[in-house]
Amino acid sequence: MRETFRLSMAYLHTWLGLILGFVLMVVFFFGSLSVFDREIDRWSVPETRAEAAPFPSFDRDVRPVIAQVRPDPHSVEHTAAEVIGTLPAAEDMKASDMGVYTNHRDPLVRMYVAFDVPNKPRDPLLDHVHVYGYASIDPQTGERLPPDLQDRLALGTGFFFPLHYMLHLEWKNLGYWIVGLAGMGMLVALVTGVVMHRKIFREFFTFRPGKGRLRSTLDLHNMTGVLALPFLFLISLSGLLIFAYMYFPSPTALMNPLMEVQEAADAERTGLAAEPSGRPGGLASVDAMMQDARARWAANGVPGEVGEVYIAHLGDADSYVSISRDTVDRVATGETLHFSAATGELIYEDPPASAVEAVDGFLYGLHFQFFRHWPLRWLLFIGGLMGCACIATGFLFFVEKRKRKHAETSIPGARIVDALAVASVSGMLVATCAMLLANRLLPIDLAGHDVWQMRVFWFAWLFSLLHAAIRSPRVAVGGTSPAWRDQCWMIAGLALAAVLANWATTGDHLLSTVGMGYWPVAGVDLVLLAGAGAAALAAYRLGRRAAMTSHTLKASPETASIGRQAHV
């Protein structure tokens, strides 16, 4: 315990933020990008640049395509490692379940088929596993898109979004646990930050850029933290609750032996069979079921379009069709109706959510932003960036406050933290812009096209760390690392190049996309240009500051002595 409770909280806030801040920067930055992950997908995979449309005819457009879906080779390979024995041939696997979904932000109608395999899983907690096949169609024409398009890396949902919540560390779910620990640390940092700052409302309106680098950095840290405090707390808490089943797996493990009993009880209560009966059955018109669902939603005062169709136990007498409403007008998840696949009659309608389910659905929906409310979506994006600014200024304040003392005593702490901060802030942006540029420049027919995109990202990020370490000796004499300025220029150049590369490779320049009102692609280009301008301005100002302070550092006898010690 420190001298007072507030000092204890300050100590905890400082070191917890320093240790976990590097992970939190990744989580918040790529979480901010994930607010527009579907739009980034359309930018990174030009073949998907189609206009969104309502759910098409299932009987006319979807059914013929989904009947041709076969097991995906990548899914077969993945499942083969999870089961005992050898999988049967792909043509011998029987389709059991299928799903079709679309929404207002993803213009494609995507579908998947789950194929049964007789093999027992290696994990005793699993009762069965599946092999999956995929397909996509254009909602405007009903035309099936090329099968290899499904395997293309969509940067938004396929790379940035998983990096946000599991860091692409899949071994033993290590990434989930690291992010969960960082999320808990964020909640503690927010609480300790409030305790530290008694004049929190005054600091909300206080920013003194002319009071010196240390003071202005702390002001910006306080201001962004206070302004985004409700958002940061709610988004951190909801993220932890989403993965609570993983962090606290005891209920799943303890209740696993009773799972079959619970499934049987649910099947008797709802009339939805948990397992196929083994008797053959047909499939009535799904279009008629969707029309019935729309009419029932309208009668209940929640008119809307179909967002997802799920068919369980395909081809069985106990097969049923679940039709879910697209949640474009609300935060929580939507309503679902269940029909008999053979007759099309309504079997069960999900009841209104309980209080606990409503809160859980609200937090889940707010975190994933299924709704159609663009101003709120932009506010969430800005809130995530403010969280990044709060963390980044915390790093800068730590370095600025200690680098002179560390320089005098030859302690490398400030230099190490500064290099890591450069890599975590500007280096992360360098890697992201480099990946977007590689996405547009690498030939599609290049072997390992998607792997090379990921390699560009990781190598660019590693380069930024090495560059920051090489350029950090100036911190050892109390100065500012030139790596900040260098990497800001890199960000500006790469972001501008990505916009030009998108124009050159697809023809979709800003005059065209803005003129057509195709905002998913135009928005990505505009954000890249805004980022390039902000980075160039920051680099220019850092260059001027470096030129102004260089003479002072050289003229100081004390600094010369510190420099000789650092050199030794």
N, C-alpha and C positions, 0 to 999 in steps of 0.2 A: 504494500500500500504506500502510495506517495504521501506528500505532506497533507493534501486535502483530497476530498472525493473528486473534485473537478480536475485536479492534476492527474489523478489516477485514470480518469476517463480520457484525458488528453494523451496520456502515455499509451493507453490501449488503442485509441483512435489512430495515433501516428503509426505505430508498428504493425497493427493489423492491416491498415491501409497500404503500408509499404510492402508487406509480404504478399498480400492477396491482390493488390492493385493491378499487377501485371495480368493476372487472369481476368479480373473484372473489366479491364480495358477491352480484351478480346470479346468477352461476353456482351458488353453493352454496345460496342461498335457493330459487331456482326448481328446483334439483335436489332439494332437500328436498321441495318440493311435488310434484315428479314421482314420488316414491316412492308417492304415492297419486293419481296422475293419473287412473286409471280411476274412482276413487271421486269425484273432483272432476267428472269428466264426467257422472256420474249426477246429481250435485247441480245442475249447470248446465244439463242437458237433461232435464227431468223425464220426458219421454216414454220415456226409456230406463231408468226405475226398475223393472226387472224382476228376478226371482230367477234366479240362475245355474242352469244345468242341463247335463247331459252333452250331447255332440254328438248332434244329432237324426238321424233317418233321412235319409240323403242322397237316396235314391230317391223317398221320399214327400214330404219337406218342402223339400229344397234344390233338387232338379233342376227342378221346374216353375218355381220363381222365377228361378233363374239363367238359364233359357232365355229369359226375357223381358227380361233386362238389355240396355240399349242404351247407346251411348257417352254419357258425361257431357259436357254442354256446356262446363264449365270445363276438362275434360281436352282436349277438342277445341281450344279456344282456346289452351291452353298448348302443345300439340303443334304446332299450326299455326305457331307462332313458332320452332320448332326444326327445321323441315324445309324443303326446297327445293320450291317449287311449291305448288299448291293441293291441299288434302286432298280426297279423294272425299267424297261425301255419307255421312252417318252410317249410313243404311240399307244402303249398299253395302259397309261395312266388315265383314270376316269375323272371327269370334271365333277366337283361336288358343290362348290359355291361360286358365285360371280357377283361382281359389283360394277356399277357404272355411275360416274359422278362428273359434275361440272359446276362452275360458279362464275360470278360476274367478273372475276379477275383472271380466270384461266379460260381462254376461249375454246380450248379443245375439250371434246368429250372423251374422257379417259376411262378405260375399262380393264378389269383384271379377272382372271379365272383361277380358282384354287383347285389343284388336282390332288386327289387322295393318293397316298403311298402306303403300302402295307407294313413298311419297316417300323420298328419301335425306336423312339428317340433315345439318345444316350443320356439326356438329362431326365432323371426320374420325376422331376416336377412337371414335365410335359406329358400330356396324355396322347398327343399326336402332332404331326407336322405335315406341311403341305409343300408342294411345288407350285409355282405361280407362272402364269403367262399373261402378256399385256398386249394392248392395242389402243389406238387413238384414232378418232375421226374428226373431220372438220364439221362443226355444227351447222355451217351455212349450206354446205353441199352434200354432207353425208359421206364424203369420200374418205377412205381409209388412208392414213398417212403411212409413209414408208416404215417398215418394222424396225429398221436400224435407228430411226429417230428416237425410239424409246430408250435406247442405250446411250444416247448422247448426254453429256454432262451439262445439266442446267445449273448455271452458277448460283442462282438464287436459292432454289429448294434443294439442290444436290450438293452444294459445297458450303456456301455462306451460312445457311440455316443450321446444318449439323455442327458446323464449327462453333456456332453460338451456344449450343447446349451440351455438346459432348466432346468438343475440341478434336474430333476425328481420332480419339484414343479409344478404340473398341475393346482392347484386351481387358478382360475381367470388369468391363464397364468402368474402366478407370476414369475416363473423361467425365462421365456423369457424376462421379463422386467428387472430382476436383471442382467442377462447376457448383455442385451442391455445397461444398465447403466454402467456396467463394461467396455464394449467395447468403449463407449464414453470416459470414464475415461482413457482408454489405449491410445486413440488418443491424448488426452490432455497431458498425461504424456510423450508421445513421443515428442510432440512439445516443451513442457517446458524443457525436458531433452536436446534437441538440443540447446535451448536458453541458458541454464545454462552453457553448456560446449563450450566455445569459441574455445578451441583447440581440437575439436572433432576428427580430423584426427590423431593428435599425440596420443590421448588417445586410438585410435583404435589399435595402436601398442605398448601400454604401459601396462606391467604387471610386478609388482615388488613383488614377493612372499617373498623376504627376508627383506622387509621394514616394517614389522609389520602386525599384523592381520587386523587392521583398514584400512591401506593403500592398502594392497593386496585385501581386500574385495571390496573396492571402485574401484580399477583397474579392477577387474573381472566384476563388475557391469557395468562399462562404456564400457569395451571391448565387452561383450556379447550384450549389448544394441545397440552399434554402428554397430557391425557386422551383426546383425539380423534386423537392423532398417527398410530396405525396406520390408522385409518379414512381420515384426510385423505390420507395417502400412497398408500394402495391405491386410493382412488376417483379421485385425480388421475392416477395412473399408468394405471389401466384406461381412463379417459376418453381419454387420449392414444393408447393402443394401439388403441382402437376406430376412431379416425380417422387411424391411421398411413398408410393407403393414400392419404389426401389430402395429408398433410404431407410424405410421401416418395413422390411419384407416379412416380418413375423406373422401378420395375419394371413398372408398368402400361404406361407409354409405350414402354419398350424392348421388352417382350414382346408388344405389341399385334399386330405382324405375324405372330407365331407362334400367335395365339389360335385361329385356325381349326384349325391342326394339333393343338393341345392338346385342343380340343373333340372332334375326330375320334378322337384316342387315347382320351379318356375314354369316348366313346360305344362304342368297340370293347371296352373293358375292362369296362364296366358293362352293356352292352346297352341303354342309354337313348339313344335317337336325339337328336342335337343339333339336327337340322332335320327338318321333316316330309317324308315320302316323296312326297307328291302323290297318293297312292292313298287312296280313301275307306275309312273304318273306323268301327266302331260303338263303343258304350260299354256294357260289361257292368254287372252290379249292383255299385255301389260299396258298398252295405251289406254284401254278402258279403265284399268285400275288407277292409272295416273289421273285420268279425268275425274274419277270418283274422289280421289284424294283432294284434288283442287276444289271440288264442290264442297267437300266436308270442311276444308280449311276456311273457305269463304263463309260458310254457315256459322263457323265458330268465331268469326270476326278477325281472322288472320289470313286473308287471301295472299297467295304467293305461288311461286313456281317450284317445280320439282328440282331438288339439288342432287339427290342420290337415289339409286335403285339397287337393292341388294336381294339376291335370290339364294335361299338356303336349300340344301339337299336337292340339287337340280336333277330332274328326271325321276324323283321319288314321289310316292303317293302323299307323303307328309311334307312336301315342299311348300314353302311360303315365300311371298314377295314383300319386302319391307320398302316403303317409299317415304323418304324424308324430305321435308320442306327446306328450301334454300334459305339460310339465315342471313339475308341481306339487310333486314330492317331491325335487327336486335342483336344484343351482345351475346346472350346465352344461346345454347344450341336449340334447334327447332323441333317441330313436332314430327312424329313418325307414325304411320299407319301400316298394319300388317294384313296382307290378303292371302287367301288360299291360292296357290299357284295353279291348281287344277281347275277351280271354278271361278276365281276372281272375286269371291265373297270376302267381306271384311271379317277377319278373325279377332283382331285385338287392336285397340288404340292406346298408345302410351298415355297414362294418366298425367295430370298436372304435377310438376315437380314439387317435392317437399321443400321446406325451408332450407334444409341442409343442401339438398340437390340444387336448389336455385342459386345459393351462394357459390357452390362449387362450379356450376355452369357459367355463372357470371364471371368469376375469376378466370376460368378456362377460356371463355370467349373473348374476354378483354385482352388476355395475353396473346392469343392467336389472331385477333382482329378479323373474324369472319365477316363482319358487317360491312355495309356499303356506306361509309361516311368519310369522305375524303378529307375534310378539315380536321376531324379527330385523328385520322390516320397520320396526317402531317404533324399534328401536335405530339403524337406518340413518337414519331421519328425524331422530332426536335428534342423531346424529352430524353430519348436515348443518347443523342449527341451531347446534351447538357450533362448527362451522367459521365460521359467520356471526358468532357471539359473539366468537371469537378475532380475526377481522378487524376487527369494530366496535371492540373495546377497543384494538386497535392504533391505529386512527384517533384515538380519544379520548386515548390516552397521548401520541401525537405532538402533539396540540393542547395538552393540559394542560402538557406539558413546555416548550413554546415560546411560549405565548401571552403570558406576562408579558414575556419578552425581546423578542418582536416588538412588543408594545405600547410598550415603552420606546424602541425604535428606529424606530417607525412603519412596520415591515415588515408588509404585509398577508397574509403567508403563512399564519399560523394562522387568520386569518379566512376565507380562501379554502378551506383544507382543512376547516375546521369546517362551512362551508356545504355543501360537496360530501359530507361525511360524513353530515350530516343527511339530504340527499336520497337518499344511497345506503342508509341504514339505515331510518330512520323513513319517509322519503318513499316508498321502495319498498313498504313495508307499506300506506301510505295509498293508493297507486295500486292495489295488489292488492285491498284491501277495497272500494275504489270500483268496481272492475270487477265484483266479485262482486255488489255491490248493484245496479249497472246491469243485470247479467244477469237479475236477478229483476224489475226495474221496467220495463225497456223493452218495449213491446208487441212480440209476435212478428211481427205483420204490418207493423211499421215498415220502410219501405224502407231497405236497408242496415243491418239490425239488428245483424249481426255487426261491421260496420265501426264502428258507433257504440260498441259495447262496447270495441273497441280504442282508439278515440279517447278515451273516458273514461279509460282506463288511462294513455295517453301524456300527456294534458292534466293529469291529476291529478299525475303524476310531475313534469312541468314546473312546475306550480304549487308543488309542495313545494320545488323548487330555488329558485324566485323568492322564496318565503316565507322560506326559510332565509337567502338573501342579504340580504333586507330586515331580518331580525331579528338579523343578525350583528354590528352595531356594538358590542354589549356585550362581544364577544370582544376587540375592539380595546383595551379597558381592563382586560383580564385576567379578565373574568367568563365566565359560561356563557351561551350563546345561549338565549334563551327559545323558539327554534324547536323545540328538543327537547321541551319541555313541551307546546307548542301541538300539535305533530303527534302526540304520544302521545294527547292527548285526541281528535284526529281519528280515529286508529286505533280507539280504544275505541268511539266513536260509530258509525263506519262498520261495524265488525264486528258490533256489536249490531243495527244496522239491517238488515244482510244476513240475519241469522238470522230476524228478525221478518218480513222481506220474503219469505223462503222459506216461512214459515208462512202468510202472507197469500195468496200466489199459488198454492200447491200444496196447502195443508192438511196438509203433512207436518211437524208440530211434533215436538219432542223426546219428549214423552210417547207419541206415536204411533209414531215410528221406533224408539225404544228398546224400547217394549213389543213391537213386532213383531220385534225383533232385526234391523232393517234398518240395519246399521252403516255402510254407505257414506255415506248421507245424514246419519245421526245423528253420525257421526264428524266430518264437516266442520262441522256446527253446533257440536259440542262444542269443537273446536279454535278456532273463531271466538270462542266465548264465553270460553275460556281466554285467548286473545289479547287480548280486550277487557278482561278483568280485569287481566292483567299490564300492559297499556298504561295503564289508569287508575291502577294503583298506582304505576307509574313516573312518571306525570304529577303525581300528588299529592306524591310524595317530591321531585321536582324543584322543585315549587312551594314546598315548605317550605324547601328548601335555598336557593332564590333569595331568599326572604324573610329568611333568616338572614344571608346574605352581602351583601344590598343595603345595609344600614346600614354595614357595614364598608367597602365600596367607596366609599360617599359620604363617610365620615368621613376617609378617607386623603388627605392633601395630595398624596402622590405620584400617587395615582390620578386626582385632579382635574387635575393637570398633564398626565398622559397623555391624559385625556379631551379636554382642550383641543387637544392636538397632533393627536389622531385627527380631531377635528372640522375642524381646519384642513386 
